[in-house]
């Protein structure tokens, strides 16, 4: 069976940029006034490893309560605009026309649309009437890696076809003003908005998508996810995620590499999802790197924040632009609680 290749990769972000200091300054307004808890959480903004982020809406919009109807309308509007830009860039980079796309996959966990996003994009992008569509919801931060692996599976199942993978997250639209909880404060310090698109095919050139795996730990549903509230989605974060990475990720990683006849020393580059500064610290330990060794991931976190599933695509783009030699390990963690791993190999 022919090996799928990552033929192209493009990213897109909203034009609005907010500095982290601005967000910290309006925190009392966002959370309905100061309190002992908010004062104790102020270091979250300073220690997040983030300088700036891209926002779908103007900063003052986030201080007002918005209903589910309004936020979902904004989600569809901004998601389609970002995905159209990213898709056009990815298809052009691949040297293809939109009519060459056989399958469109959309990965997202921060909003919903029925008809799904790629069905709206069909007309915007002039995709073929017989294009196969596959919308995927619920992977959270793991969606970029898992989406790439599923796109590779589709490309292998249909040799010679072109798969367009679309990933978009508008994390900031899920912010709930006035909810002074640790998880919501952390989310306000971490989340940004962005999108990515990639073309995967067995016929194009580019890094080979060699293998992938996922591991879901038992009894871990409460580690990460959403609470469904009357006015939207409430974020769920466990403070134990960095410790879970340090204690449990190495065994999963070693098992995956062994299944491919590899060891950690065989990996030449790393493209992890930068969920947060402490998670990156833990991953550097797991990967056997020195402190600060995940430079690409830290740069993306610093300049874009955590864009959930889209973030790892920004990291991978930096790795590829620098020129990949050998093997690149992709990694992410998402609701489930699930670890997602992928292996790319440079063409020889």
HELIX and SHEET records of a PDB file:
HELIX    1   1 UNK A   20  UNK A   25  1                                   6    
HELIX    2   2 UNK A   27  UNK A   30  1                                   4    
HELIX    3   3 UNK A   36  UNK A   46  1                                  11    
HELIX    4   4 UNK A   59  UNK A   63  5                                   5    
HELIX    5   5 UNK A   68  UNK A   93  1                                  26    
HELIX    6   6 UNK A   98  UNK A  100  5                                   3    
HELIX    7   7 UNK A  117  UNK A  125  1                                   9    
HELIX    8   8 UNK A  140  UNK A  142  5                                   3    
HELIX    9   9 UNK A  143  UNK A  157  1                                  15    
HELIX   10  10 UNK A  171  UNK A  174  5                                   4    
HELIX   11  11 UNK A  182  UNK A  190  1                                   9    
HELIX   12  12 UNK A  241  UNK A  259  1                                  19    
HELIX   13  13 UNK A  264  UNK A  266  5                                   3    
HELIX   14  14 UNK A  277  UNK A  286  1                                  10    
HELIX   15  15 UNK A  295  UNK A  304  1                                  10    
HELIX   16  16 UNK A  308  UNK A  310  5                                   3    
HELIX   17  17 UNK A  311  UNK A  322  1                                  12    
SHEET    1   A 9 UNK A 132  UNK A 137  0                                        
SHEET    2   A 9 UNK A 103  UNK A 108  1                                        
SHEET    3   A 9 UNK A 162  UNK A 170  1                                        
SHEET    4   A 9 UNK A 193  UNK A 201 -1                                        
SHEET    5   A 9 UNK A   5  UNK A  12 -1                                        
SHEET    6   A 9 UNK A 207  UNK A 216 -1                                        
SHEET    7   A 9 UNK A 338  UNK A 345 -1                                        
SHEET    8   A 9 UNK A 327  UNK A 334 -1                                        
SHEET    9   A 9 UNK A 269  UNK A 272  1                                        
SHEET    1   B 2 UNK A  16  UNK A  19  0                                        
SHEET    2   B 2 UNK A  52  UNK A  55 -1                                        
SHEET    1   C 2 UNK A 224  UNK A 229  0                                        
SHEET    2   C 2 UNK A 232  UNK A 237 -1                                        
END                                                                             
